[in-house]
């Protein structure tokens, strides 16, 4: 099981209370941190099993690696009304 070999936040998905619910459907949100103040949503899946499938954890790890390789490409920058980036 991959969750025993990786650290927070991925290991949290096997614990109770980490699954938001909407209209009786529970979701698992896979995310990671960039620095101390930014959480980045990797992706979400419906909760069909008691634990997150290893393939979904691997997918989140790959998304984290892609982000860390080039954060600027994966970062949204909002333009101001004068057309300049903030």
N, CA, C and O atoms as a Maestro MAE file, in Angstrom:
{
 s_m_m2io_version
 :::
 2.0.0
}

f_m_ct {
 s_m_title
 :::
 protein
 m_atom[344] {
  # First column is atom index #
  i_m_mmod_type
  r_m_x_coord
  r_m_y_coord
  r_m_z_coord
  i_m_residue_number
  s_m_chain_name
  s_m_pdb_residue_name
  s_m_pdb_atom_name
  i_m_atomic_number
  :::
  1 25 0.841 -1.185 0.000 1 A "UNK " " N  " 7
  2 3 0.000 0.000 0.000 1 A "UNK " " CA " 6
  3 2 0.883 1.243 0.000 1 A "UNK " " C  " 6
  4 15 1.750 1.372 0.864 1 A "UNK " " O  " 8
  5 25 0.692 2.133 -0.916 2 A "UNK " " N  " 7
  6 3 1.547 3.315 -1.054 2 A "UNK " " CA " 6
  7 2 1.436 4.283 0.110 2 A "UNK " " C  " 6
  8 15 2.408 4.971 0.425 2 A "UNK " " O  " 8
  9 25 0.284 4.357 0.757 3 A "UNK " " N  " 7
  10 3 0.114 5.358 1.804 3 A "UNK " " CA " 6
  11 2 1.064 5.142 2.975 3 A "UNK " " C  " 6
  12 15 1.290 6.070 3.752 3 A "UNK " " O  " 8
  13 25 1.623 3.952 3.123 4 A "UNK " " N  " 7
  14 3 2.561 3.731 4.215 4 A "UNK " " CA " 6
  15 2 3.961 4.240 3.873 4 A "UNK " " C  " 6
  16 15 4.804 4.355 4.762 4 A "UNK " " O  " 8
  17 25 4.221 4.547 2.605 5 A "UNK " " N  " 7
  18 3 5.556 4.978 2.212 5 A "UNK " " CA " 6
  19 2 5.629 6.453 1.839 5 A "UNK " " C  " 6
  20 15 6.700 6.943 1.484 5 A "UNK " " O  " 8
  21 25 4.531 7.155 1.910 6 A "UNK " " N  " 7
  22 3 4.539 8.580 1.594 6 A "UNK " " CA " 6
  23 2 4.017 9.360 2.786 6 A "UNK " " C  " 6
  24 15 3.388 8.797 3.682 6 A "UNK " " O  " 8
  25 25 4.278 10.648 2.790 7 A "UNK " " N  " 7
  26 3 3.921 11.459 3.943 7 A "UNK " " CA " 6
  27 2 2.681 12.301 3.682 7 A "UNK " " C  " 6
  28 15 2.116 12.289 2.589 7 A "UNK " " O  " 8
  29 25 2.281 13.019 4.697 8 A "UNK " " N  " 7
  30 3 1.157 13.946 4.628 8 A "UNK " " CA " 6
  31 2 1.303 14.804 3.393 8 A "UNK " " C  " 6
  32 15 2.446 15.155 3.098 8 A "UNK " " O  " 8
  33 25 0.302 15.184 2.641 9 A "UNK " " N  " 7
  34 3 -1.106 14.970 2.947 9 A "UNK " " CA " 6
  35 2 -1.679 13.680 2.387 9 A "UNK " " C  " 6
  36 15 -2.820 13.346 2.705 9 A "UNK " " O  " 8
  37 25 -0.948 12.944 1.574 10 A "UNK " " N  " 7
  38 3 -1.532 11.791 0.909 10 A "UNK " " CA " 6
  39 2 -2.017 10.731 1.890 10 A "UNK " " C  " 6
  40 15 -3.042 10.093 1.645 10 A "UNK " " O  " 8
  41 25 -1.302 10.528 2.997 11 A "UNK " " N  " 7
  42 3 -1.701 9.493 3.932 11 A "UNK " " CA " 6
  43 2 -3.012 9.812 4.641 11 A "UNK " " C  " 6
  44 15 -3.653 8.911 5.183 11 A "UNK " " O  " 8
  45 25 -3.417 11.071 4.645 12 A "UNK " " N  " 7
  46 3 -4.640 11.463 5.341 12 A "UNK " " CA " 6
  47 2 -5.893 10.904 4.676 12 A "UNK " " C  " 6
  48 15 -6.942 10.827 5.316 12 A "UNK " " O  " 8
  49 25 -5.810 10.522 3.433 13 A "UNK " " N  " 7
  50 3 -7.008 10.102 2.728 13 A "UNK " " CA " 6
  51 2 -7.533 8.758 3.194 13 A "UNK " " C  " 6
  52 15 -8.669 8.405 2.880 13 A "UNK " " O  " 8
  53 25 -6.751 8.009 3.924 14 A "UNK " " N  " 7
  54 3 -7.212 6.736 4.450 14 A "UNK " " CA " 6
  55 2 -7.906 6.910 5.795 14 A "UNK " " C  " 6
  56 15 -8.471 5.954 6.327 14 A "UNK " " O  " 8
  57 25 -7.869 8.105 6.344 15 A "UNK " " N  " 7
  58 3 -8.431 8.353 7.665 15 A "UNK " " CA " 6
  59 2 -9.872 8.853 7.563 15 A "UNK " " C  " 6
  60 15 -10.218 9.535 6.598 15 A "UNK " " O  " 8
  61 25 -10.713 8.527 8.541 16 A "UNK " " N  " 7
  62 3 -12.098 9.015 8.533 16 A "UNK " " CA " 6
  63 2 -12.151 10.541 8.602 16 A "UNK " " C  " 6
  64 15 -11.261 11.172 9.172 16 A "UNK " " O  " 8
  65 25 -13.186 11.125 8.026 17 A "UNK " " N  " 7
  66 3 -13.377 12.562 8.118 17 A "UNK " " CA " 6
  67 2 -12.687 13.365 7.037 17 A "UNK " " C  " 6
  68 15 -12.759 14.594 7.061 17 A "UNK " " O  " 8
  69 25 -12.027 12.731 6.098 18 A "UNK " " N  " 7
  70 3 -11.314 13.440 5.041 18 A "UNK " " CA " 6
  71 2 -12.100 13.429 3.732 18 A "UNK " " C  " 6
  72 15 -11.541 13.700 2.670 18 A "UNK " " O  " 8
  73 25 -13.377 13.120 3.804 19 A "UNK " " N  " 7
  74 3 -14.181 12.987 2.592 19 A "UNK " " CA " 6
  75 2 -15.373 13.939 2.632 19 A "UNK " " C  " 6
  76 15 -16.362 13.653 3.306 19 A "UNK " " O  " 8
  77 25 -15.297 15.065 1.922 20 A "UNK " " N  " 7
  78 3 -16.451 15.954 1.845 20 A "UNK " " CA " 6
  79 2 -17.620 15.235 1.179 20 A "UNK " " C  " 6
  80 15 -17.426 14.312 0.389 20 A "UNK " " O  " 8
  81 25 -18.830 15.668 1.507 21 A "UNK " " N  " 7
  82 3 -20.017 15.010 0.979 21 A "UNK " " CA " 6
  83 2 -20.926 16.051 0.334 21 A "UNK " " C  " 6
  84 15 -21.066 17.165 0.839 21 A "UNK " " O  " 8
  85 25 -21.542 15.678 -0.786 22 A "UNK " " N  " 7
  86 3 -22.528 16.534 -1.447 22 A "UNK " " CA " 6
  87 2 -23.626 15.627 -1.992 22 A "UNK " " C  " 6
  88 15 -23.355 14.723 -2.782 22 A "UNK " " O  " 8
  89 25 -24.845 15.865 -1.576 23 A "UNK " " N  " 7
  90 3 -25.995 15.078 -2.031 23 A "UNK " " CA " 6
  91 2 -25.753 13.570 -1.918 23 A "UNK " " C  " 6
  92 15 -25.983 12.821 -2.868 23 A "UNK " " O  " 8
  93 25 -25.291 13.142 -0.762 24 A "UNK " " N  " 7
  94 3 -25.052 11.731 -0.448 24 A "UNK " " CA " 6
  95 2 -23.881 11.098 -1.201 24 A "UNK " " C  " 6
  96 15 -23.684 9.886 -1.120 24 A "UNK " " O  " 8
  97 25 -23.122 11.880 -1.914 25 A "UNK " " N  " 7
  98 3 -21.935 11.366 -2.595 25 A "UNK " " CA " 6
  99 2 -20.724 11.893 -1.840 25 A "UNK " " C  " 6
  100 15 -20.575 13.099 -1.649 25 A "UNK " " O  " 8
  101 25 -19.868 10.983 -1.416 26 A "UNK " " N  " 7
  102 3 -18.642 11.401 -0.729 26 A "UNK " " CA " 6
  103 2 -17.513 11.497 -1.735 26 A "UNK " " C  " 6
  104 15 -17.401 10.687 -2.655 26 A "UNK " " O  " 8
  105 25 -16.677 12.508 -1.539 27 A "UNK " " N  " 7
  106 3 -15.547 12.751 -2.430 27 A "UNK " " CA " 6
  107 2 -14.254 12.662 -1.647 27 A "UNK " " C  " 6
  108 15 -14.219 12.936 -0.447 27 A "UNK " " O  " 8
  109 25 -13.221 12.289 -2.316 28 A "UNK " " N  " 7
  110 3 -11.878 12.351 -1.760 28 A "UNK " " CA " 6
  111 2 -11.123 13.393 -2.580 28 A "UNK " " C  " 6
  112 15 -11.093 13.340 -3.809 28 A "UNK " " O  " 8
  113 25 -10.522 14.329 -1.876 29 A "UNK " " N  " 7
  114 3 -9.780 15.393 -2.535 29 A "UNK " " CA " 6
  115 2 -8.297 15.144 -2.288 29 A "UNK " " C  " 6
  116 15 -7.838 15.118 -1.145 29 A "UNK " " O  " 8
  117 25 -7.571 14.966 -3.356 30 A "UNK " " N  " 7
  118 3 -6.130 14.754 -3.245 30 A "UNK " " CA " 6
  119 2 -5.443 16.087 -3.499 30 A "UNK " " C  " 6
  120 15 -5.704 16.746 -4.505 30 A "UNK " " O  " 8
  121 25 -4.575 16.475 -2.597 31 A "UNK " " N  " 7
  122 3 -3.944 17.785 -2.676 31 A "UNK " " CA " 6
  123 2 -2.539 17.699 -2.129 31 A "UNK " " C  " 6
  124 15 -2.139 16.686 -1.555 31 A "UNK " " O  " 8
  125 25 -1.789 18.783 -2.314 32 A "UNK " " N  " 7
  126 3 -0.449 18.877 -1.754 32 A "UNK " " CA " 6
  127 2 -0.186 20.331 -1.431 32 A "UNK " " C  " 6
  128 15 -0.947 21.214 -1.829 32 A "UNK " " O  " 8
  129 25 0.878 20.574 -0.719 33 A "UNK " " N  " 7
  130 3 1.223 21.928 -0.318 33 A "UNK " " CA " 6
  131 2 2.389 22.456 -1.145 33 A "UNK " " C  " 6
  132 15 3.304 21.718 -1.512 33 A "UNK " " O  " 8
  133 25 2.327 23.747 -1.424 34 A "UNK " " N  " 7
  134 3 3.437 24.472 -2.029 34 A "UNK " " CA " 6
  135 2 3.834 25.528 -1.007 34 A "UNK " " C  " 6
  136 15 3.146 26.535 -0.836 34 A "UNK " " O  " 8
  137 25 4.928 25.289 -0.345 35 A "UNK " " N  " 7
  138 3 5.303 26.166 0.755 35 A "UNK " " CA " 6
  139 2 4.432 25.895 1.966 35 A "UNK " " C  " 6
  140 15 3.889 24.801 2.116 35 A "UNK " " O  " 8
  141 25 4.298 26.892 2.831 36 A "UNK " " N  " 7
  142 3 3.528 26.704 4.056 36 A "UNK " " CA " 6
  143 2 2.104 27.233 3.958 36 A "UNK " " C  " 6
  144 15 1.265 26.888 4.791 36 A "UNK " " O  " 8
  145 25 1.813 28.062 2.962 37 A "UNK " " N  " 7
  146 3 0.515 28.731 2.939 37 A "UNK " " CA " 6
  147 2 -0.382 28.382 1.763 37 A "UNK " " C  " 6
  148 15 -1.501 28.890 1.684 37 A "UNK " " O  " 8
  149 25 0.067 27.538 0.851 38 A "UNK " " N  " 7
  150 3 -0.713 27.262 -0.351 38 A "UNK " " CA " 6
  151 2 -0.980 25.767 -0.472 38 A "UNK " " C  " 6
  152 15 -0.050 24.962 -0.517 38 A "UNK " " O  " 8
  153 25 -2.262 25.403 -0.522 39 A "UNK " " N  " 7
  154 3 -2.658 24.020 -0.790 39 A "UNK " " CA " 6
  155 2 -3.132 23.951 -2.237 39 A "UNK " " C  " 6
  156 15 -3.892 24.808 -2.687 39 A "UNK " " O  " 8
  157 25 -2.685 22.939 -2.957 40 A "UNK " " N  " 7
  158 3 -3.018 22.808 -4.375 40 A "UNK " " CA " 6
  159 2 -3.822 21.539 -4.581 40 A "UNK " " C  " 6
  160 15 -3.388 20.445 -4.220 40 A "UNK " " O  " 8
  161 25 -5.000 21.699 -5.167 41 A "UNK " " N  " 7
  162 3 -5.859 20.568 -5.468 41 A "UNK " " CA " 6
  163 2 -5.274 19.803 -6.645 41 A "UNK " " C  " 6
  164 15 -5.140 20.359 -7.735 41 A "UNK " " O  " 8
  165 25 -4.923 18.537 -6.443 42 A "UNK " " N  " 7
  166 3 -4.424 17.700 -7.531 42 A "UNK " " CA " 6
  167 2 -5.615 17.197 -8.341 42 A "UNK " " C  " 6
  168 15 -5.681 17.413 -9.551 42 A "UNK " " O  " 8
  169 25 -6.552 16.532 -7.678 43 A "UNK " " N  " 7
  170 3 -7.789 16.100 -8.301 43 A "UNK " " CA " 6
  171 2 -8.700 15.511 -7.229 43 A "UNK " " C  " 6
  172 15 -8.288 15.346 -6.080 43 A "UNK " " O  " 8
  173 25 -9.912 15.200 -7.597 44 A "UNK " " N  " 7
  174 3 -10.876 14.624 -6.663 44 A "UNK " " CA " 6
  175 2 -11.496 13.382 -7.294 44 A "UNK " " C  " 6
  176 15 -11.617 13.275 -8.514 44 A "UNK " " O  " 8
  177 25 -11.884 12.448 -6.428 45 A "UNK " " N  " 7
  178 3 -12.536 11.224 -6.887 45 A "UNK " " CA " 6
  179 2 -13.713 10.945 -5.969 45 A "UNK " " C  " 6
  180 15 -13.760 11.451 -4.848 45 A "UNK " " O  " 8
  181 25 -14.658 10.150 -6.431 46 A "UNK " " N  " 7
  182 3 -15.744 9.736 -5.550 46 A "UNK " " CA " 6
  183 2 -15.231 8.632 -4.635 46 A "UNK " " C  " 6
  184 15 -14.358 7.848 -5.004 46 A "UNK " " O  " 8
  185 25 -15.793 8.592 -3.440 47 A "UNK " " N  " 7
  186 3 -15.357 7.589 -2.468 47 A "UNK " " CA " 6
  187 2 -16.099 6.296 -2.740 47 A "UNK " " C  " 6
  188 15 -17.274 6.162 -2.397 47 A "UNK " " O  " 8
  189 25 -15.414 5.342 -3.359 48 A "UNK " " N  " 7
  190 3 -16.017 4.052 -3.667 48 A "UNK " " CA " 6
  191 2 -15.461 2.944 -2.783 48 A "UNK " " C  " 6
  192 15 -16.062 1.875 -2.677 48 A "UNK " " O  " 8
  193 25 -14.327 3.189 -2.154 49 A "UNK " " N  " 7
  194 3 -13.650 2.181 -1.338 49 A "UNK " " CA " 6
  195 2 -13.270 2.799 0.003 49 A "UNK " " C  " 6
  196 15 -13.414 4.005 0.206 49 A "UNK " " O  " 8
  197 25 -12.784 1.959 0.918 50 A "UNK " " N  " 7
  198 3 -12.355 2.446 2.227 50 A "UNK " " CA " 6
  199 2 -11.054 3.234 2.172 50 A "UNK " " C  " 6
  200 15 -10.749 3.997 3.089 50 A "UNK " " O  " 8
  201 25 -10.293 3.054 1.107 51 A "UNK " " N  " 7
  202 3 -9.032 3.784 0.985 51 A "UNK " " CA " 6
  203 2 -8.886 4.280 -0.452 51 A "UNK " " C  " 6
  204 15 -9.559 3.806 -1.367 51 A "UNK " " O  " 8
  205 25 -8.004 5.229 -0.615 52 A "UNK " " N  " 7
  206 3 -7.736 5.779 -1.943 52 A "UNK " " CA " 6
  207 2 -6.939 4.746 -2.739 52 A "UNK " " C  " 6
  208 15 -5.932 4.234 -2.250 52 A "UNK " " O  " 8
  209 25 -7.379 4.436 -3.961 53 A "UNK " " N  " 7
  210 3 -6.615 3.490 -4.781 53 A "UNK " " CA " 6
  211 2 -5.195 4.000 -5.048 53 A "UNK " " C  " 6
  212 15 -4.971 5.198 -5.218 53 A "UNK " " O  " 8
  213 25 -4.251 3.068 -5.079 54 A "UNK " " N  " 7
  214 3 -2.851 3.427 -5.314 54 A "UNK " " CA " 6
  215 2 -2.670 4.201 -6.614 54 A "UNK " " C  " 6
  216 15 -1.816 5.084 -6.688 54 A "UNK " " O  " 8
  217 25 -3.462 3.884 -7.644 55 A "UNK " " N  " 7
  218 3 -3.334 4.589 -8.924 55 A "UNK " " CA " 6
  219 2 -3.659 6.066 -8.777 55 A "UNK " " C  " 6
  220 15 -3.042 6.904 -9.435 55 A "UNK " " O  " 8
  221 25 -4.628 6.397 -7.918 56 A "UNK " " N  " 7
  222 3 -4.991 7.803 -7.703 56 A "UNK " " CA " 6
  223 2 -3.908 8.530 -6.916 56 A "UNK " " C  " 6
  224 15 -3.638 9.705 -7.169 56 A "UNK " " O  " 8
  225 25 -3.292 7.846 -5.973 57 A "UNK " " N  " 7
  226 3 -2.186 8.448 -5.224 57 A "UNK " " CA " 6
  227 2 -1.011 8.704 -6.157 57 A "UNK " " C  " 6
  228 15 -0.391 9.767 -6.104 57 A "UNK " " O  " 8
  229 25 -0.705 7.736 -7.010 58 A "UNK " " N  " 7
  230 3 0.382 7.916 -7.983 58 A "UNK " " CA " 6
  231 2 0.085 9.094 -8.908 58 A "UNK " " C  " 6
  232 15 0.980 9.872 -9.240 58 A "UNK " " O  " 8
  233 25 -1.158 9.219 -9.316 59 A "UNK " " N  " 7
  234 3 -1.553 10.345 -10.187 59 A "UNK " " CA " 6
  235 2 -1.313 11.677 -9.483 59 A "UNK " " C  " 6
  236 15 -0.804 12.617 -10.093 59 A "UNK " " O  " 8
  237 25 -1.674 11.765 -8.207 60 A "UNK " " N  " 7
  238 3 -1.460 13.004 -7.453 60 A "UNK " " CA " 6
  239 2 0.029 13.292 -7.288 60 A "UNK " " C  " 6
  240 15 0.445 14.448 -7.356 60 A "UNK " " O  " 8
  241 25 0.828 12.262 -7.075 61 A "UNK " " N  " 7
  242 3 2.274 12.444 -6.947 61 A "UNK " " CA " 6
  243 2 2.857 12.958 -8.261 61 A "UNK " " C  " 6
  244 15 3.727 13.828 -8.251 61 A "UNK " " O  " 8
  245 25 2.391 12.433 -9.380 62 A "UNK " " N  " 7
  246 3 2.858 12.910 -10.690 62 A "UNK " " CA " 6
  247 2 2.455 14.366 -10.916 62 A "UNK " " C  " 6
  248 15 3.240 15.148 -11.451 62 A "UNK " " O  " 8
  249 25 1.234 14.737 -10.510 63 A "UNK " " N  " 7
  250 3 0.790 16.121 -10.663 63 A "UNK " " CA " 6
  251 2 1.624 17.056 -9.797 63 A "UNK " " C  " 6
  252 15 1.938 18.173 -10.209 63 A "UNK " " O  " 8
  253 25 1.980 16.605 -8.606 64 A "UNK " " N  " 7
  254 3 2.834 17.411 -7.733 64 A "UNK " " CA " 6
  255 2 4.204 17.616 -8.376 64 A "UNK " " C  " 6
  256 15 4.747 18.720 -8.344 64 A "UNK " " O  " 8
  257 25 4.761 16.562 -8.956 65 A "UNK " " N  " 7
  258 3 6.070 16.669 -9.612 65 A "UNK " " CA " 6
  259 2 6.010 17.624 -10.795 65 A "UNK " " C  " 6
  260 15 6.939 18.404 -11.008 65 A "UNK " " O  " 8
  261 25 4.933 17.573 -11.564 66 A "UNK " " N  " 7
  262 3 4.778 18.487 -12.701 66 A "UNK " " CA " 6
  263 2 4.701 19.929 -12.219 66 A "UNK " " C  " 6
  264 15 5.313 20.816 -12.814 66 A "UNK " " O  " 8
  265 25 3.956 20.169 -11.149 67 A "UNK " " N  " 7
  266 3 3.855 21.519 -10.606 67 A "UNK " " CA " 6
  267 2 5.212 22.007 -10.129 67 A "UNK " " C  " 6
  268 15 5.625 23.121 -10.451 67 A "UNK " " O  " 8
  269 25 5.906 21.175 -9.362 68 A "UNK " " N  " 7
  270 3 7.189 21.590 -8.805 68 A "UNK " " CA " 6
  271 2 8.246 21.814 -9.884 68 A "UNK " " C  " 6
  272 15 9.163 22.614 -9.696 68 A "UNK " " O  " 8
  273 25 8.124 21.113 -11.014 69 A "UNK " " N  " 7
  274 3 9.078 21.298 -12.104 69 A "UNK " " CA " 6
  275 2 8.926 22.657 -12.779 69 A "UNK " " C  " 6
  276 15 9.907 23.215 -13.270 69 A "UNK " " O  " 8
  277 25 7.709 23.196 -12.809 70 A "UNK " " N  " 7
  278 3 7.467 24.485 -13.459 70 A "UNK " " CA " 6
  279 2 6.215 25.144 -12.873 70 A "UNK " " C  " 6
  280 15 5.163 25.142 -13.512 70 A "UNK " " O  " 8
  281 25 6.316 25.705 -11.666 71 A "UNK " " N  " 7
  282 3 5.150 26.296 -11.012 71 A "UNK " " CA " 6
  283 2 4.482 27.418 -11.811 71 A "UNK " " C  " 6
  284 15 3.263 27.572 -11.748 71 A "UNK " " O  " 8
  285 25 5.252 28.194 -12.551 72 A "UNK " " N  " 7
  286 3 4.682 29.322 -13.293 72 A "UNK " " CA " 6
  287 2 3.661 28.870 -14.337 72 A "UNK " " C  " 6
  288 15 2.666 29.556 -14.568 72 A "UNK " " O  " 8
  289 25 3.900 27.733 -14.959 73 A "UNK " " N  " 7
  290 3 2.982 27.221 -15.978 73 A "UNK " " CA " 6
  291 2 1.655 26.795 -15.351 73 A "UNK " " C  " 6
  292 15 0.611 26.854 -16.001 73 A "UNK " " O  " 8
  293 25 1.698 26.369 -14.095 74 A "UNK " " N  " 7
  294 3 0.516 25.844 -13.425 74 A "UNK " " CA " 6
  295 2 -0.099 26.829 -12.437 74 A "UNK " " C  " 6
  296 15 -0.907 26.437 -11.596 74 A "UNK " " O  " 8
  297 25 0.272 28.093 -12.528 75 A "UNK " " N  " 7
  298 3 -0.214 29.102 -11.594 75 A "UNK " " CA " 6
  299 2 -1.072 30.124 -12.328 75 A "UNK " " C  " 6
  300 15 -0.666 30.685 -13.345 75 A "UNK " " O  " 8
  301 25 -2.255 30.351 -11.793 76 A "UNK " " N  " 7
  302 3 -3.172 31.338 -12.371 76 A "UNK " " CA " 6
  303 2 -2.778 32.726 -11.889 76 A "UNK " " C  " 6
  304 15 -2.593 32.943 -10.691 76 A "UNK " " O  " 8
  305 25 -2.651 33.660 -12.815 77 A "UNK " " N  " 7
  306 3 -2.384 35.052 -12.486 77 A "UNK " " CA " 6
  307 2 -3.504 35.880 -13.079 77 A "UNK " " C  " 6
  308 15 -3.721 35.879 -14.291 77 A "UNK " " O  " 8
  309 25 -4.208 36.583 -12.220 78 A "UNK " " N  " 7
  310 3 -5.349 37.373 -12.676 78 A "UNK " " CA " 6
  311 2 -4.886 38.720 -13.220 78 A "UNK " " C  " 6
  312 15 -4.031 39.385 -12.636 78 A "UNK " " O  " 8
  313 25 -5.471 39.105 -14.351 79 A "UNK " " N  " 7
  314 3 -5.166 40.418 -14.908 79 A "UNK " " CA " 6
  315 2 -6.038 41.471 -14.234 79 A "UNK " " C  " 6
  316 15 -7.186 41.205 -13.877 79 A "UNK " " O  " 8
  317 25 -5.485 42.659 -14.065 80 A "UNK " " N  " 7
  318 3 -6.265 43.769 -13.525 80 A "UNK " " CA " 6
  319 2 -7.028 44.435 -14.657 80 A "UNK " " C  " 6
  320 15 -6.845 44.084 -15.822 80 A "UNK " " O  " 8
  321 25 -7.866 45.378 -14.326 81 A "UNK " " N  " 7
  322 3 -8.684 46.052 -15.337 81 A "UNK " " CA " 6
  323 2 -7.849 46.794 -16.369 81 A "UNK " " C  " 6
  324 15 -8.307 46.993 -17.494 81 A "UNK " " O  " 8
  325 25 -6.634 47.209 -16.016 82 A "UNK " " N  " 7
  326 3 -5.799 47.928 -16.969 82 A "UNK " " CA " 6
  327 2 -5.007 46.975 -17.873 82 A "UNK " " C  " 6
  328 15 -4.182 47.412 -18.676 82 A "UNK " " O  " 8
  329 25 -5.269 45.651 -17.734 83 A "UNK " " N  " 7
  330 3 -4.625 44.673 -18.593 83 A "UNK " " CA " 6
  331 2 -3.299 44.166 -18.072 83 A "UNK " " C  " 6
  332 15 -2.678 43.310 -18.701 83 A "UNK " " O  " 8
  333 25 -2.851 44.676 -16.934 84 A "UNK " " N  " 7
  334 3 -1.593 44.245 -16.349 84 A "UNK " " CA " 6
  335 2 -1.835 43.064 -15.418 84 A "UNK " " C  " 6
  336 15 -2.897 42.941 -14.806 84 A "UNK " " O  " 8
  337 25 -0.829 42.196 -15.323 85 A "UNK " " N  " 7
  338 3 -0.901 41.084 -14.389 85 A "UNK " " CA " 6
  339 2 -0.665 41.607 -12.972 85 A "UNK " " C  " 6
  340 15 0.114 42.536 -12.756 85 A "UNK " " O  " 8
  341 25 -1.353 40.991 -12.020 86 A "UNK " " N  " 7
  342 3 -1.137 41.375 -10.618 86 A "UNK " " CA " 6
  343 2 0.078 40.678 -10.079 86 A "UNK " " C  " 6
  344 15 0.432 40.865 -8.915 86 A "UNK " " O  " 8
  :::
 }
 m_bond[343] {
  # First column is bond index #
  i_m_from
  i_m_to
  i_m_order
  :::
  1 1 2 1
  2 2 3 1
  3 3 4 2
  4 3 5 1
  5 5 6 1
  6 6 7 1
  7 7 8 2
  8 7 9 1
  9 9 10 1
  10 10 11 1
  11 11 12 2
  12 11 13 1
  13 13 14 1
  14 14 15 1
  15 15 16 2
  16 15 17 1
  17 17 18 1
  18 18 19 1
  19 19 20 2
  20 19 21 1
  21 21 22 1
  22 22 23 1
  23 23 24 2
  24 23 25 1
  25 25 26 1
  26 26 27 1
  27 27 28 2
  28 27 29 1
  29 29 30 1
  30 30 31 1
  31 31 32 2
  32 31 33 1
  33 33 34 1
  34 34 35 1
  35 35 36 2
  36 35 37 1
  37 37 38 1
  38 38 39 1
  39 39 40 2
  40 39 41 1
  41 41 42 1
  42 42 43 1
  43 43 44 2
  44 43 45 1
  45 45 46 1
  46 46 47 1
  47 47 48 2
  48 47 49 1
  49 49 50 1
  50 50 51 1
  51 51 52 2
  52 51 53 1
  53 53 54 1
  54 54 55 1
  55 55 56 2
  56 55 57 1
  57 57 58 1
  58 58 59 1
  59 59 60 2
  60 59 61 1
  61 61 62 1
  62 62 63 1
  63 63 64 2
  64 63 65 1
  65 65 66 1
  66 66 67 1
  67 67 68 2
  68 67 69 1
  69 69 70 1
  70 70 71 1
  71 71 72 2
  72 71 73 1
  73 73 74 1
  74 74 75 1
  75 75 76 2
  76 75 77 1
  77 77 78 1
  78 78 79 1
  79 79 80 2
  80 79 81 1
  81 81 82 1
  82 82 83 1
  83 83 84 2
  84 83 85 1
  85 85 86 1
  86 86 87 1
  87 87 88 2
  88 87 89 1
  89 89 90 1
  90 90 91 1
  91 91 92 2
  92 91 93 1
  93 93 94 1
  94 94 95 1
  95 95 96 2
  96 95 97 1
  97 97 98 1
  98 98 99 1
  99 99 100 2
  100 99 101 1
  101 101 102 1
  102 102 103 1
  103 103 104 2
  104 103 105 1
  105 105 106 1
  106 106 107 1
  107 107 108 2
  108 107 109 1
  109 109 110 1
  110 110 111 1
  111 111 112 2
  112 111 113 1
  113 113 114 1
  114 114 115 1
  115 115 116 2
  116 115 117 1
  117 117 118 1
  118 118 119 1
  119 119 120 2
  120 119 121 1
  121 121 122 1
  122 122 123 1
  123 123 124 2
  124 123 125 1
  125 125 126 1
  126 126 127 1
  127 127 128 2
  128 127 129 1
  129 129 130 1
  130 130 131 1
  131 131 132 2
  132 131 133 1
  133 133 134 1
  134 134 135 1
  135 135 136 2
  136 135 137 1
  137 137 138 1
  138 138 139 1
  139 139 140 2
  140 139 141 1
  141 141 142 1
  142 142 143 1
  143 143 144 2
  144 143 145 1
  145 145 146 1
  146 146 147 1
  147 147 148 2
  148 147 149 1
  149 149 150 1
  150 150 151 1
  151 151 152 2
  152 151 153 1
  153 153 154 1
  154 154 155 1
  155 155 156 2
  156 155 157 1
  157 157 158 1
  158 158 159 1
  159 159 160 2
  160 159 161 1
  161 161 162 1
  162 162 163 1
  163 163 164 2
  164 163 165 1
  165 165 166 1
  166 166 167 1
  167 167 168 2
  168 167 169 1
  169 169 170 1
  170 170 171 1
  171 171 172 2
  172 171 173 1
  173 173 174 1
  174 174 175 1
  175 175 176 2
  176 175 177 1
  177 177 178 1
  178 178 179 1
  179 179 180 2
  180 179 181 1
  181 181 182 1
  182 182 183 1
  183 183 184 2
  184 183 185 1
  185 185 186 1
  186 186 187 1
  187 187 188 2
  188 187 189 1
  189 189 190 1
  190 190 191 1
  191 191 192 2
  192 191 193 1
  193 193 194 1
  194 194 195 1
  195 195 196 2
  196 195 197 1
  197 197 198 1
  198 198 199 1
  199 199 200 2
  200 199 201 1
  201 201 202 1
  202 202 203 1
  203 203 204 2
  204 203 205 1
  205 205 206 1
  206 206 207 1
  207 207 208 2
  208 207 209 1
  209 209 210 1
  210 210 211 1
  211 211 212 2
  212 211 213 1
  213 213 214 1
  214 214 215 1
  215 215 216 2
  216 215 217 1
  217 217 218 1
  218 218 219 1
  219 219 220 2
  220 219 221 1
  221 221 222 1
  222 222 223 1
  223 223 224 2
  224 223 225 1
  225 225 226 1
  226 226 227 1
  227 227 228 2
  228 227 229 1
  229 229 230 1
  230 230 231 1
  231 231 232 2
  232 231 233 1
  233 233 234 1
  234 234 235 1
  235 235 236 2
  236 235 237 1
  237 237 238 1
  238 238 239 1
  239 239 240 2
  240 239 241 1
  241 241 242 1
  242 242 243 1
  243 243 244 2
  244 243 245 1
  245 245 246 1
  246 246 247 1
  247 247 248 2
  248 247 249 1
  249 249 250 1
  250 250 251 1
  251 251 252 2
  252 251 253 1
  253 253 254 1
  254 254 255 1
  255 255 256 2
  256 255 257 1
  257 257 258 1
  258 258 259 1
  259 259 260 2
  260 259 261 1
  261 261 262 1
  262 262 263 1
  263 263 264 2
  264 263 265 1
  265 265 266 1
  266 266 267 1
  267 267 268 2
  268 267 269 1
  269 269 270 1
  270 270 271 1
  271 271 272 2
  272 271 273 1
  273 273 274 1
  274 274 275 1
  275 275 276 2
  276 275 277 1
  277 277 278 1
  278 278 279 1
  279 279 280 2
  280 279 281 1
  281 281 282 1
  282 282 283 1
  283 283 284 2
  284 283 285 1
  285 285 286 1
  286 286 287 1
  287 287 288 2
  288 287 289 1
  289 289 290 1
  290 290 291 1
  291 291 292 2
  292 291 293 1
  293 293 294 1
  294 294 295 1
  295 295 296 2
  296 295 297 1
  297 297 298 1
  298 298 299 1
  299 299 300 2
  300 299 301 1
  301 301 302 1
  302 302 303 1
  303 303 304 2
  304 303 305 1
  305 305 306 1
  306 306 307 1
  307 307 308 2
  308 307 309 1
  309 309 310 1
  310 310 311 1
  311 311 312 2
  312 311 313 1
  313 313 314 1
  314 314 315 1
  315 315 316 2
  316 315 317 1
  317 317 318 1
  318 318 319 1
  319 319 320 2
  320 319 321 1
  321 321 322 1
  322 322 323 1
  323 323 324 2
  324 323 325 1
  325 325 326 1
  326 326 327 1
  327 327 328 2
  328 327 329 1
  329 329 330 1
  330 330 331 1
  331 331 332 2
  332 331 333 1
  333 333 334 1
  334 334 335 1
  335 335 336 2
  336 335 337 1
  337 337 338 1
  338 338 339 1
  339 339 340 2
  340 339 341 1
  341 341 342 1
  342 342 343 1
  343 343 344 2
  :::
 }
}
